[in-house]
């Protein structure tokens, strides 16, 4: 979850963090790392790897070895991106087994032999821990794979390792630095290492962007996939809540939580999404997905995916910053040039007072769902209260920079039969869906489009994030509807994403739209791992 949701409720527009004006006297310090720039898998796609494995040019074991070396060079020894919290000691063995299957003529599908990183709040029943970045859960090894991890293994993916995240998926403090956890430290942005990668799927976003893996899995409650996708200049899909199972994932909200794919291309994100779908008896909301889910979302990739589409655009300027607005104007021009009809909509103000209700819902549900997860886990803490007490007993390690006010305020809430919870849920979840449906139905829209987030802010573990409140995440998050972010452009060499979101289970249409936009613009750029940004 993105922490700024708690502090600012504006969804798609509003004031933006100050972006320094263009000036010949202001330059970016190109203090590049000493890493070689000839990494053989740079920007490689799933389809590209499959072609090379089929041709015998590469093996899964060889690919996995290359990524493990890359993680060591970039994440640990070199620039210290700090995006991978742990690597899978069995990754090479698993890759070798999948190579054996291929030699025997068995290829399970498009993910066969493809290394995938998984966020560290997702259970893996192997030798790796699942901790949500918290030292309170250090040593916790899950006894069962999360449903989506089991699906990935069945699809032939190599679980390469776990990624760092904002501790407790940013449900710890209103003063936190996104991408920091007591177990994993601070993840950094691969474009400028002193910039924030955003959260909470910080490690997944940074690792994908820096080519430490082919694709990764993140989780989102509000913005935790799409915001780091924007800040790390990749593609992130926050699916409809119910499309993917949440069982085996350290939770925040039964209403809003969902895992989702993070990739460098829409095609790769679509391939990863399809591999994870399926009805899970342990997550009842997935029972709503039959007939609406697809095992293969790559079938919806369409270069003409914008032709004839009606796209809603907020009437108000996206930002008070002209550079953000220039990017968005260019995006709108592209939509029109690709055959879409752009419709101005009055959308922002309708969501402006839902932020407080959303946070109330999350506090209640966090306490309830986390207690349920911990009670069944083989961990030293068995409840949210235990976590709070552990942190109090270990302040130097657990809370060296900021506190745990969100943990404490969530613990103070009652059960889900509380009137405060029911009223907040009706206002945020039900109310947001009514707004969404009215706007989209009234104008017969296929999607609504906006800037995902402002450029990444500086890392500040002392005072916390200083994000602006340009954000397109909240409407789709609180309604449970799908949301895709793709690279939109740079503001002074800082990444900015573009969002498309629509009705429940409209992933096929959104993927087609995002794919057409991606190929019409080709905005994605390889990060330079520059030490620091100077304006």
C-alpha positions in Angstrom: 0.0 0.0 0.0 1.2 3.5 -0.7 1.5 5.5 2.5 0.4 8.8 1.1 -3.1 7.4 0.8 -3.4 7.8 4.5 -2.4 11.4 4.3 -4.0 12.7 1.1 -7.2 11.5 -0.3 -7.1 13.0 -3.8 -7.2 10.2 -6.4 -6.2 11.3 -9.9 -4.9 14.9 -9.6 -4.2 17.8 -7.2 -0.9 19.4 -6.3 2.3 17.6 -7.2 5.6 17.5 -5.5 7.8 20.2 -6.8 9.6 19.2 -10.0 12.6 21.3 -10.6 12.4 23.6 -13.7 14.5 22.9 -16.7 17.7 24.9 -16.8 21.0 24.6 -18.5 22.6 25.3 -15.2 20.9 22.4 -13.6 22.1 19.0 -14.7 21.9 15.5 -13.5 25.1 14.2 -12.1 26.0 11.2 -14.3 27.9 9.3 -11.6 27.3 5.9 -13.2 28.1 2.6 -11.6 31.2 0.7 -12.7 29.0 -2.3 -13.7 29.4 -3.6 -17.3 26.6 -2.5 -19.6 26.6 -5.7 -21.6 24.3 -7.9 -19.4 23.1 -10.4 -21.9 19.5 -10.5 -20.6 18.9 -6.7 -20.5 15.2 -6.0 -21.3 14.7 -9.6 -22.4 11.1 -10.8 -22.6 9.4 -14.0 -21.7 8.8 -14.7 -25.4 12.4 -13.9 -26.2 13.7 -16.3 -23.5 11.4 -19.1 -24.7 12.6 -18.7 -28.3 16.2 -18.9 -27.2 15.6 -21.9 -24.9 13.7 -23.6 -27.8 16.6 -23.0 -30.1 19.1 -24.4 -27.6 20.9 -21.0 -27.1 19.9 -20.8 -23.5 18.8 -23.1 -20.7 16.7 -22.2 -17.6 19.6 -23.0 -15.4 21.9 -20.7 -17.4 19.3 -17.9 -17.3 18.8 -18.4 -13.6 22.6 -18.3 -13.1 22.8 -15.0 -15.0 20.1 -13.4 -12.9 21.7 -14.6 -9.6 25.0 -13.1 -10.7 23.2 -9.9 -11.7 21.6 -9.7 -8.3 25.0 -10.1 -6.6 26.5 -7.4 -8.7 23.7 -4.9 -8.7 21.8 -5.6 -5.5 24.5 -6.6 -3.1 28.1 -5.7 -4.1 27.7 -2.8 -6.6 25.2 0.0 -6.5 23.4 -1.9 -3.7 19.9 -1.5 -5.1 18.8 -3.6 -2.2 15.6 -4.9 -3.9 16.0 -8.7 -3.2 15.7 -9.6 0.4 16.6 -13.3 -0.1 17.5 -15.6 -3.0 16.2 -19.1 -3.3 19.1 -21.6 -2.6 17.3 -24.2 -4.7 16.7 -22.0 -7.8 19.4 -23.6 -9.9 18.3 -27.1 -9.0 14.7 -26.3 -9.9 15.8 -24.7 -13.2 17.8 -27.8 -14.0 14.8 -30.0 -13.4 12.8 -27.8 -15.8 15.5 -28.1 -18.4 15.3 -31.9 -18.1 11.6 -31.7 -18.7 12.2 -29.6 -21.8 14.7 -32.1 -23.2 12.0 -34.8 -22.7 9.6 -32.7 -24.8 7.5 -31.4 -21.9 7.0 -27.6 -21.9 4.4 -26.6 -19.4 3.6 -23.2 -20.9 5.0 -19.7 -21.5 6.5 -19.5 -18.0 8.4 -22.8 -18.3 11.9 -22.1 -16.9 11.3 -18.4 -16.4 12.8 -16.9 -13.2 10.2 -15.0 -11.1 10.8 -12.9 -8.0 8.1 -12.9 -5.3 7.3 -10.2 -2.7 8.3 -11.1 0.8 4.7 -11.1 2.1 3.8 -14.1 -0.1 4.3 -17.6 1.4 6.7 -20.0 -0.2 7.1 -23.4 1.2 10.8 -23.8 0.6 14.0 -22.7 2.4 13.1 -19.0 2.2 11.4 -16.9 4.9 8.2 -14.9 4.6 8.4 -11.9 6.9 6.6 -8.8 5.3 10.0 -7.2 5.9 9.6 -7.3 9.7 12.2 -8.7 12.0 9.3 -9.7 14.3 8.7 -12.4 11.7 12.4 -13.2 11.1 12.8 -17.0 10.9 9.3 -17.6 9.7 9.2 -20.3 7.0 5.8 -21.1 5.6 4.7 -24.7 5.5 2.5 -24.3 2.4 2.9 -22.2 -0.8 0.5 -19.4 -1.3 -2.1 -20.4 -3.9 -0.5 -18.1 -6.6 3.0 -19.5 -5.8 1.7 -23.1 -6.3 0.2 -21.9 -9.6 3.5 -20.4 -10.7 5.4 -23.6 -9.8 2.8 -25.6 -11.8 3.3 -23.3 -14.7 7.1 -24.1 -14.7 8.3 -20.8 -13.2 11.5 -20.7 -11.2 10.9 -18.9 -7.9 14.2 -17.0 -7.9 13.9 -15.2 -4.6 11.9 -12.8 -2.4 11.8 -9.0 -2.8 12.0 -6.3 -0.2 9.0 -4.2 0.6 7.8 -1.4 2.7 7.5 -3.1 6.1 4.0 -4.6 6.7 3.2 -3.4 3.2 3.2 0.2 4.5 0.8 -0.4 7.3 3.2 0.5 10.0 3.7 4.3 10.2 2.4 7.5 8.7 6.0 8.7 8.8 7.7 5.8 7.0 10.0 5.8 4.0 8.6 3.6 1.3 10.8 0.6 0.5 12.3 0.4 4.0 11.9 -2.6 6.2 13.6 -3.6 9.4 14.7 -6.9 7.9 15.6 -5.7 4.4 16.7 -2.1 4.8 16.0 0.6 2.2 15.4 -0.4 -1.4 16.6 2.3 -3.9 15.3 3.5 -7.2 17.3 2.1 -10.2 17.2 5.4 -12.1 18.7 7.5 -9.3 19.7 5.6 -6.2 18.8 8.4 -3.8 15.2 8.4 -5.1 12.4 6.4 -3.6 11.2 3.3 -5.5 7.7 3.8 -4.0 5.9 1.0 -2.2 4.9 -1.2 -0.9 6.1 -3.5 -3.7 9.3 -1.6 -3.9 11.7 -4.5 -4.3 9.6 -6.1 -7.0 9.4 -2.9 -9.0 13.1 -2.0 -8.7 14.3 -5.5 -9.4 12.2 -5.8 -12.6 13.3 -2.4 -13.8 17.0 -3.1 -13.1 16.8 -6.4 -15.0 17.4 -8.6 -11.9 14.6 -10.9 -13.1 12.3 -11.4 -16.0 9.1 -10.6 -14.1 8.0 -10.3 -10.4 4.9 -10.5 -8.3 3.7 -7.7 -6.1 0.7 -7.1 -3.9 -1.6 -4.1 -3.7 -4.1 -2.7 -1.3 -4.0 0.9 -2.6 -1.2 1.7 -5.0 1.4 -0.9 -3.9 1.8 -2.4 -7.4 0.9 0.6 -9.6 2.7 3.3 -7.8 6.1 1.5 -7.8 5.4 0.5 -11.4 5.2 4.2 -12.1 8.3 5.1 -10.1 10.4 2.3 -11.6 9.1 2.8 -15.1 7.6 -0.6 -15.6 4.2 -2.2 -16.2 2.1 -3.1 -13.2 -1.4 -4.7 -13.1 -3.6 -4.5 -10.1 -6.3 -7.0 -11.0 -9.9 -7.1 -10.0 -10.2 -8.2 -6.4 -11.2 -11.9 -6.8 -9.3 -12.6 -10.0 -6.3 -13.9 -8.0 -6.2 -15.7 -4.7 -4.9 -14.0 -1.5 -4.5 -17.1 0.6 -1.0 -17.5 1.9 -0.3 -13.8 1.6 0.3 -11.7 4.7 -2.9 -9.5 4.6 -4.0 -6.0 5.1 -7.6 -6.0 3.8 -10.1 -8.7 2.8 -11.8 -6.0 0.8 -8.9 -4.5 -1.2 -5.9 -6.8 -1.2 -4.8 -8.5 -4.4 -1.5 -9.8 -5.8 -0.5 -8.9 -9.3 2.2 -9.0 -12.0 5.0 -6.5 -12.5 7.0 -6.6 -15.7 8.9 -4.5 -18.2 6.2 -5.0 -20.9 2.5 -5.4 -21.1 2.9 -8.7 -22.8 5.0 -10.2 -20.0 2.6 -8.8 -17.3 -0.3 -10.4 -19.2 1.5 -13.8 -19.3 2.3 -13.7 -15.6 -1.3 -12.7 -14.8 -2.8 -15.6 -16.6 -0.5 -18.1 -14.9 -1.8 -17.1 -11.4 -5.6 -17.2 -12.0 -7.7 -19.9 -10.5 -10.5 -20.6 -8.0 -9.1 -21.2 -4.5 -11.4 -22.7 -1.9 -9.4 -20.9 0.8 -10.3 -17.5 -0.7 -14.0 -17.4 -1.2 -13.9 -14.2 -3.3 -12.2 -16.2 -6.1 -15.5 -18.1 -6.6 -16.8 -15.0 -8.3 -14.2 -15.4 -11.1 -15.3 -18.4 -13.2 -16.4 -17.2 -16.6 -14.7 -13.9 -16.0 -11.0 -15.1 -15.6 -8.7 -16.3 -18.3 -5.7 -18.6 -18.2 -4.1 -16.7 -21.1 -4.3 -12.9 -21.1 -1.8 -12.6 -24.0 -4.6 -13.4 -26.4 -5.9 -9.8 -25.7 -2.6 -8.1 -26.8 -3.7 -5.9 -29.7 -1.8 -3.2 -31.5 -5.2 -1.7 -32.5 -6.5 -2.0 -28.9 -7.2 1.7 -28.7 -9.2 1.9 -31.9 -12.8 2.7 -31.2 -12.3 2.8 -27.5 -13.9 5.5 -25.3 -11.4 6.8 -22.7 -12.5 9.1 -19.9 -10.1 11.9 -19.0 -10.6 14.1 -15.9 -11.7 17.7 -16.9 -9.3 19.2 -14.3 -5.6 19.5 -14.9 -3.6 16.5 -13.7 -1.3 18.7 -11.7 -0.3 22.2 -10.8 3.1 21.3 -12.3 3.2 22.1 -16.1 5.7 19.3 -16.8 3.3 16.7 -15.6 0.5 18.2 -17.6 2.7 18.2 -20.7 3.2 14.5 -20.3 -0.5 13.9 -19.9 -1.3 16.1 -22.9 1.1 14.0 -25.0 -0.6 10.8 -23.7 -4.0 12.1 -24.7 -2.7 13.0 -28.2 -1.5 9.4 -28.5 -4.8 8.0 -27.5 -6.6 10.1 -30.1 -4.0 9.3 -32.8 -4.5 5.5 -32.1 -8.2 5.8 -32.7 -9.6 6.3 -29.3 -12.4 8.8 -28.4 -11.4 10.9 -25.4 -14.3 12.0 -23.2 -13.9 14.6 -20.5 -15.4 13.4 -17.2 -16.0 14.9 -13.8 -14.4 12.3 -11.6 -12.0 13.6 -9.1 -14.2 15.5 -6.7 -16.5 12.5 -6.4 -13.8 10.6 -4.6 -12.3 13.4 -2.6 -13.9 12.5 0.7 -13.4 8.7 0.7 -9.8 8.6 1.9 -10.7 8.7 5.6 -13.4 6.0 5.3 -10.9 3.8 3.3 -8.3 4.1 6.0 -10.8 3.2 8.7 -11.8 0.1 6.8 -8.1 -0.9 6.4 -7.4 -0.5 10.1 -10.3 -2.8 11.1 -9.5 -5.4 8.5 -5.8 -5.3 9.1 -6.2 -6.2 12.7 -8.7 -9.0 11.9 -6.9 -10.6 8.9 -3.4 -10.3 10.3 -4.4 -11.9 13.6 -6.0 -14.8 11.6 -2.8 -15.2 9.5 -0.4 -15.1 12.5 -2.5 -17.5 14.6 -1.9 -20.2 12.0 1.7 -19.4 11.2 4.8 -20.9 12.8 6.1 -17.6 13.9 7.3 -16.1 17.2 4.5 -13.5 17.1 0.9 -14.7 17.1 -1.1 -11.5 16.8 -0.8 -7.8 15.9 -0.5 -7.0 19.6 2.5 -9.4 19.8 4.1 -7.5 16.9 3.6 -4.2 18.6 5.2 -5.5 21.8 8.1 -7.1 19.9 8.9 -3.7 18.3 8.7 -2.0 21.7 11.1 -4.5 23.1 13.5 -4.1 20.1 13.3 -0.4 19.2 16.9 -0.1 18.0 16.4 -2.8 15.3 12.7 -2.6 14.7 12.1 1.1 14.9 15.4 3.0 14.3 13.9 5.7 12.2 10.1 5.9 12.6 7.4 4.4 14.9 4.4 2.1 14.5 1.4 4.4 14.9 -0.6 2.6 12.2 0.0 -0.8 13.9 -1.2 0.7 17.2 -4.2 2.5 15.8 -5.3 -0.7 14.0 -4.9 -2.7 17.2 -7.2 -0.2 19.0 -10.0 -0.9 16.6 -12.7 -3.4 17.4 -14.2 -6.3 15.5 -15.8 -6.3 12.1 -19.3 -6.1 13.7 -18.4 -2.6 14.8 -20.8 0.1 13.5 -17.8 2.4 12.6 -16.4 -0.3 10.3 -19.7 -1.0 8.6 -20.4 2.6 7.9 -16.9 3.2 6.6 -17.1 0.1 4.4 -20.4 1.3 2.9 -19.0 4.7 2.2 -15.7 3.6 0.7 -16.3 0.3 -1.1 -20.0 0.5 -2.0 -19.9 4.3 -2.6 -16.8 4.1 -4.8 -18.4 1.4 -7.0 -21.5 3.4 -7.4 -19.4 6.5 -8.5 -17.3 4.4 -10.8 -20.3 2.8 -12.5 -22.2 6.0 -12.9 -19.3 7.8 -14.6 -18.3 4.9 -16.8 -21.9 3.9 -17.7 -23.1 7.5 -18.2 -20.4 8.1 -20.9 -20.2 4.5 -22.1 -16.5 4.4 -21.3 -14.1 1.5 -21.8 -11.6 2.9 -19.4 -10.6 6.0 -17.4 -7.1 7.3 -17.8 -4.8 9.5 -15.6 -1.2 10.0 -14.5 -0.4 7.2 -12.1 1.8 9.2 -9.7 4.2 12.1 -9.6 8.0 11.6 -10.1 9.7 9.6 -7.3 10.7 11.7 -4.3 14.0 11.6 -2.4 14.6 8.8 0.1 14.2 10.2 3.6 14.1 7.6 6.4 14.1 10.3 9.1 11.1 12.5 8.0 9.4 10.0 5.7 8.2 10.2 2.1 7.5 13.6 0.6 5.2 12.6 -2.2 2.8 14.9 -3.8 -0.8 13.8 -4.2 -1.0 13.1 -7.9 -2.3 9.6 -7.7 -4.6 7.5 -9.9 -4.7 4.5 -7.5 -7.5 5.1 -5.1 -10.6 4.8 -7.3 -9.7 1.4 -8.5 -8.3 0.3 -5.2 -11.3 1.0 -3.0 -13.8 -0.3 -5.6 -11.8 -3.5 -6.2 -11.6 -2.8 -9.9 -8.6 -3.4 -12.2 -5.8 -0.9 -12.9 -2.8 -1.0 -15.2 0.1 1.4 -15.1 2.5 1.8 -18.0 5.5 4.1 -18.6 4.3 7.6 -19.7 7.4 9.7 -19.9 10.1 11.4 -17.8 10.0 14.7 -15.9 13.6 15.8 -15.7 14.7 12.2 -16.1 12.4 10.9 -13.4 9.9 8.3 -14.3 6.1 8.9 -14.5 3.5 6.3 -15.3 0.1 6.4 -17.0 -2.9 4.6 -15.6 -5.9 2.9 -17.2 -8.6 1.5 -15.1 -12.1 0.1 -15.7 -15.0 -2.0 -14.5 -14.6 -5.3 -12.6 -13.0 -8.1 -14.7 -12.3 -5.7 -17.6 -8.6 -6.8 -17.7 -8.9 -8.0 -21.3 -9.9 -4.6 -22.5 -7.4 -2.8 -20.3 -4.6 -5.0 -21.5 -5.4 -4.3 -25.1 -5.6 -0.5 -24.4 -2.3 -0.5 -22.5 -0.5 -2.7 -25.1 -1.6 -0.4 -27.9 -0.4 2.7 -26.0 2.9 1.0 -25.0 3.7 0.2 -28.6 2.7 3.6 -29.9 5.0 5.4 -27.5 7.8 3.0 -26.5 8.5 5.0 -23.4 10.3 2.4 -21.4 14.1 3.2 -20.8 16.8 1.1 -19.2 17.7 2.6 -15.8 21.3 4.0 -15.4 21.8 3.2 -11.7 23.0 6.8 -11.2 24.2 7.4 -7.7 22.3 10.6 -7.1 20.0 13.1 -8.6 20.9 16.8 -8.7 18.5 19.5 -9.9 
